[in-house]
Amino acid sequence: MNQPLGYTHQPQPKKRPGWVVGGATVVSFVALLYLIELFDQLSGHTLDRNGIQPLETDGLKGIIFAPLLHADWQHLIANTVPALVLGFLVSLAGMARFVWATAIIWILGGIGTWLHTYQEYYQWDKFAAVLCCILVLVLILDFAGERIRKQFAVG
């Protein structure tokens, strides 16, 4: 095979399996949450002011920041396992679906909290957990349905 002088054929790098990419993404996101909480703790909880303020127009900006903020370490630790498990399960459906599911949960959970919460402290986690469980179920059913459709289409 004739190749130009100095040219060496380099094989394409192997593409990582989706579960590895999804797992690394979810673990990285959770690590980011711990860094944010560390900064928040060291700064005297200055970031917590950026949370959702229910039914106040100034509180709408909190929809963007609320998923990243936690009241304390116990709150963050309690959310870690569900975030890792549910985030990983959603990522198995593909990174595009993971990003869309995260955006939907983030925004709808924030809007629901802004509209529904009358307490001083927001309960974003409750809305996000319900939405996340629903999306995981929908994705699992969609994934299973796709497999079943492919199986019967071949026969």
C-alpha positions, -999 to 999 in steps of 0.1 A, spaced: 0 0 0 15 33 -11 14 61 15 30 95 15 64 97 32 61 102 69 24 92 70 15 66 95 -20 52 97 -34 56 132 -64 35 142 -95 53 153 -97 55 191 -122 31 206 -155 46 215 -163 41 252 -194 22 260 -225 42 268 -226 30 304 -191 42 310 -198 77 296 -231 79 315 -215 67 348 -187 92 345 -211 120 337 -233 113 367 -204 108 391 -188 141 378 -221 159 383 -224 146 419 -188 156 425 -196 191 413 -225 192 438 -201 184 466 -177 212 455 -205 237 453 -217 227 489 -181 229 501 -179 265 487 -213 273 502 -203 261 536 -170 279 536 -187 312 524 -212 311 552 -241 298 530 -240 328 506 -251 306 477 -283 296 494 -297 330 488 -298 320 451 -325 293 458 -361 295 448 -382 321 465 -418 309 460 -443 332 443 -419 361 440 -406 373 406 -371 377 421 -373 340 431 -376 328 395 -339 329 390 -337 303 417 -351 278 392 -317 278 376 -297 274 408 -319 253 431 -308 218 418 -272 227 426 -279 240 462 -284 220 493 -293 231 528 -264 212 545 -242 181 541 -270 158 554 -293 171 526 -266 165 500 -257 131 513 -293 120 513 -296 131 476 -264 114 465 -275 78 461 -308 87 443 -289 111 420 -263 84 412 -288 56 406 -315 75 387 -290 96 368 -272 64 357 -304 47 347 -314 77 326 -280 79 310 -283 43 298 -310 55 274 -283 77 258 -267 110 266 -291 130 245 -320 116 265 -301 122 297 -295 158 289 -332 164 279 -345 145 310 -322 166 332 -334 198 316 -370 188 320 -366 178 356 -346 209 364 -371 233 349 -404 217 357 -392 208 392 -382 244 397 -414 259 383 -435 235 404 -416 244 435 -420 281 427 -457 278 422 -465 253 450 -443 260 479 -455 284 506 -428 277 532 -397 297 538 -376 267 526 -382 253 492 -388 216 486 -373 213 451 -362 178 458 -397 164 462 -408 177 428 -376 167 411 -377 132 426 -412 126 414 -404 139 379 -372 119 378 -390 86 387 -417 93 361 -390 100 334 -370 69 343 -402 48 341 -411 63 307 -375 58 294 -375 22 306 -409 15 290 -397 32 258 -365 12 257 -383 -21 264 -410 -13 238 -383 -5 213 -366 -39 219 -400 -57 217 -409 -39 184 -375 -49 169 -379 -85 180 -414 -89 164 -405 -69 133 -377 -94 124 -400 -124 127 
